[in-house]
Amino acid sequence: MKIVPLYDPQHQRIIDRRQMGQNGGPSAAELDAIEHEMPLILAEVEELDVQISLLDRTPTEMDQRRLRRARNKVLATRRTLTNQAGAASPGVA
């Protein structure tokens, strides 16, 4: 069986039916996973914002601090999520 992608003219993108849930959207488990990772997503967006702001200029000391803080926030958030996942896994020493 061949799955034919759909074109979504409203968002001007192609949608693959395999990626959709039964009702055309993400499942409850997928939404829970996204919600769980939302702090990391937001930290990465913040880091990306800093990087974009520095594309067309030479970074000052303050810019370097902002970038360093944003990177550290991403790393701290990843560490927290990893530790939470490790604590939730039984039998991991």
C-alpha positions as CSV (number, residue, x, y, z in Angstrom):
1,M,0.0,0.0,0.0
2,K,1.5,3.3,-1.1
3,I,0.9,6.3,1.2
4,V,0.4,9.5,-0.8
5,P,1.3,12.8,1.0
6,L,-1.4,15.4,1.3
7,Y,-0.9,19.1,0.5
8,D,-2.1,21.5,3.1
9,P,-2.8,24.8,1.2
10,Q,-3.5,26.8,4.4
11,H,-0.1,26.1,5.8
12,Q,1.6,25.5,2.4
13,R,3.2,22.3,3.4
14,I,2.9,18.6,2.7
15,I,1.4,16.3,5.3
16,D,2.3,12.6,5.4
17,R,-0.7,10.5,6.6
18,R,1.7,8.2,8.5
19,Q,2.6,11.0,10.8
20,M,-1.0,11.8,11.8
21,G,-2.9,10.1,14.6
22,Q,-6.3,8.5,14.0
23,N,-8.1,11.8,14.1
24,G,-5.5,13.7,12.1
25,G,-3.6,15.1,15.1
26,P,-1.0,14.0,17.6
27,S,-2.0,11.3,20.1
28,A,-2.3,12.0,23.8
29,A,1.0,10.3,24.4
30,E,2.7,12.5,21.8
31,L,1.2,15.6,23.4
32,D,2.4,14.5,26.9
33,A,5.9,14.0,25.5
34,I,5.9,17.4,23.9
35,E,4.7,19.0,27.2
36,H,7.4,17.1,29.1
37,E,10.1,18.5,26.8
38,M,8.6,22.0,26.6
39,P,11.2,23.5,29.0
40,L,14.0,22.2,26.7
41,I,12.2,23.4,23.6
42,L,11.8,26.9,25.0
43,A,15.5,27.0,26.2
44,E,16.6,26.0,22.7
45,V,14.4,28.7,21.1
46,E,15.9,31.3,23.4
47,E,19.4,30.2,22.5
48,L,18.5,30.3,18.8
49,D,17.1,33.9,19.3
50,V,20.5,35.0,20.7
51,Q,22.4,33.3,17.9
52,I,20.2,35.0,15.3
53,S,20.7,38.4,16.9
54,L,24.4,37.9,16.6
55,L,24.5,36.9,12.9
56,D,25.2,40.3,11.4
57,R,27.5,41.9,14.0
58,T,30.6,41.2,16.0
59,P,29.5,40.0,19.5
60,T,30.3,42.3,22.4
61,E,31.2,41.0,25.9
62,M,27.5,41.3,26.8
63,D,26.4,39.4,23.7
64,Q,28.9,36.6,24.6
65,R,27.5,36.5,28.1
66,R,23.9,36.2,26.8
67,L,24.9,33.4,24.5
68,R,26.8,31.6,27.3
69,R,23.8,31.9,29.6
70,A,21.5,30.6,26.9
71,R,23.7,27.6,26.2
72,N,24.0,26.9,29.9
73,K,20.3,27.0,30.3
74,V,19.9,24.5,27.5
75,L,22.5,22.2,29.1
76,A,20.9,22.5,32.5
77,T,17.4,21.8,31.1
78,R,18.7,18.7,29.3
79,R,20.4,17.5,32.4
80,T,17.2,17.9,34.4
81,L,15.1,16.0,31.8
82,T,17.7,13.3,31.6
83,N,17.8,12.9,35.4
84,Q,14.0,12.8,35.5
85,A,14.0,10.1,32.9
86,G,16.7,8.1,34.7
87,A,14.8,8.4,38.0
88,A,11.6,7.2,36.3
89,S,13.3,4.1,34.9
90,P,13.2,1.2,37.5
91,G,16.3,-0.9,37.9
92,V,18.8,1.7,36.7
93,A,21.8,2.0,39.0
